[in-house]
Amino acid sequence: MQRYSVGGRMNAATGATLNDVASQLWNPSSTKSIFVAEIHFTKTTATGDSHGLQRSSARGATPGATVTPDADNAYSRQATPPSATVLELANFGTEPTLAGPEIMRTSLPAAIGSGFSWIFGNGQPGFGIEVPPGTGLCVMVPEIGTEVAIQISDAIYVWDE
Amino acid sequence: MQEYRVAVNMPVVSSPPEIQSVFWNPSSTKSVFLTHFSLHKWGGAGPSCGIVRVSTEGTPTSTVTPGQDNSFSRDAAPPSAVRVAVADFTAAPTEQGPELRFRPGDLPGSMIEFELDMFEVPPGTGLAFKHMGGTTQIMAAVYGWKE
C-alpha cells in the first residue's frame, strides 16, 4: 500500500447553499478502494465559514479546478495512483451527489490562514476512511441555520491505496 | 470492530442549562465505544459546556441516524442503531452523575476536541452534550465511536 497526497486551491468560493461542495477527492476506479487518512484546509480570505464532510455517490461535473496526481504525489515516488484518483475544487457546474449524514464538521474564524486538519484512523496506513470505487469524499457547506459560503481555500488530501 | 463518525448541527437551546444533543445507544445488547467528541462554534461568546451520561433519550426536536456512509469502511450501518438526538427537548433526558465541564473560547470558529480511549456507552444509555450557561449559540458536535 502506497501513501499519496495532493493539494489544490479552490477556483472560487462556494455558494452560500447547503451541500455546495468546496472540494472532492473522487475515486473513479471500478475496482480499487482508497483510504483517506488526512484532510487539511487553510483559508485565503478573512471571512468566517463552516465545513462539513460527506461522501459522494455521483461525481458532478465541471469543477472550477481539477488536480490529477501522478507518481510525484506518492510518498515513495514509485507510481501514479492505481485508482486514478483526482482532486476537484469549487465551484462545480453540477454539484456532486452527497450521501448519508455528515461525518465531520468544523467552523473557522474570519482570519486569513485559519484552517483545520482532520486525521482519521490515527493516520495509520489503511485505517482511514475507505472511499469505495466510483465514490468520493467531499468538504461541503453544512447546515448552521443560515448557511455561509466556504471561502477560497487550499485543500490537501492524504490517502493510501 | 468498525469505526463510525457523525456530525450534527445543534440549534440554540431555549433555557440553559439544557442538553443540546444526545448520542443515544438504543441497542438492548450492544455497547458502543466513543473515541472522539468535538464541539465546533459558529458564534462568538462561548458558553460553558458539559458532557454527561444519560439514562433516557428524552424527546428531541430532530434525530440524525447514521448509516453505512458514516462507517469508515462503508460496509454497514451501525449494528447498535446509534442515533443523535438534537435540541430542543420537550422531555429532557435523564442525567446520571456529574458533568465533565469545559469552556471553549469566545472566538467564532473556536473548538474543543476530545480523543477518547474507548469510552463505553452501554445498551440503553447515552452521552449528552449540555449547554451549561452563558450566551446561547448554534454549535456543531461530532461523535466518533467503534462497535
Interface residues (C-beta under 8 A of the other chain):
Chain A: G48 S50 G52 L53 Q54 R55 A99 G100 P101 E102 I103 M104 R105 T106 S107 L108 P109 A110 S114 F120 G121 F127 G128 I129 E130 V131 P132 T135 P142 E143 I144 G145
Chain B: E3 R5 V6 A7 V8 N9 P11 S38 H40 K41 W42 V64 T65 P66 G67 Q68 D69 N70 F72 S73 R74 L107 P108 G109 S110 M111 I138 A140 A141 V142
